[in-house]
Amino acid sequence: MRRRLLAMVPSGEDLDVPGSINMWLFVVGELFIFAFYFFVFMMYRTHATADFVGSQRHLNLAVGAGNTVILLTSSYLVALAVQAAREGSHDRARRLVRWTVALGVVFMTIKLGEWAYEVRHGYTFPSDDFFMFYFALTGVHLFHVLMGLGILGLVLHELRTPALQRQFVVEAAGTYWHMVDVVWIVLFALLYVLR
C-alpha cells in the first residue's frame, strides 16, 4: 500500500505520512461511517425541522461549547506530544499525553453528566427523533473517545519503555485523537448550533 502511495507522488518526492497507513485507513473508514450517520440525521431533520429545533433547545449550548474547547485543547496537546516525541523529549511527550488523557476524561464526565441531566428532565432515547439521534451519535462518539483513551494509554506505555518509544505509535495515536475531535466538532455543529 505504501508503495502505491509513493507511486502517486509526483517527481519521486517521498511521502511522509505520520503514524501508520493502517491507522489512516481506519480513520478514513470511521469518517465515512460518521458521514453516513450525519447524512441520515440531516435527512430526518429536513423532514421535521421544527420538531428537531424544539428538542434541540433543551440542550445546553454552553456545555457543548465547553466540551468543544476541552477536546480542541486536548488535540493541541497531543500534537505537541507528537512533536516532543519526534524531538526525543519522551518525558515531555509523556506529560502532554497525560494531560490529553485527563482532558478526555473531563470530556466524558461532562457528557455523562449532560446525559443524566437530560434523562432526569424526561428526554431519553425514545423521546423523539432528535433525542434518538442525540443519544446515539454522542454515544458512538463517546465510545470512540474511550477507545482513544485506551490508545493513549498504550502510548504512555511506549513512552515509558526505552526499548519501545516508536514514533509511528505516537503519531498513529495522535491521528486517531484528531479524528475524535473532528467528529465532535461536526456533532457540536449539528446537535447544538444548527437551527
HELIX and SHEET records of a PDB file:
HELIX    1   1 ARG A    2  MET A    8  1                                   7    
HELIX    2   2 PRO A   10  GLY A   12  5                                   3    
HELIX    3   3 ILE A   21  HIS A   47  1                                  27    
HELIX    4   4 THR A   49  GLN A   56  1                                   8    
HELIX    5   5 LEU A   61  ARG A   86  1                                  26    
HELIX    6   6 HIS A   90  ARG A  120  1                                  31    
HELIX    7   7 ASP A  129  ARG A  160  1                                  32    
HELIX    8   8 GLN A  167  PHE A  188  1                                  22    
HELIX    9   9 ALA A  189  VAL A  193  3                                   5    
END                                                                             
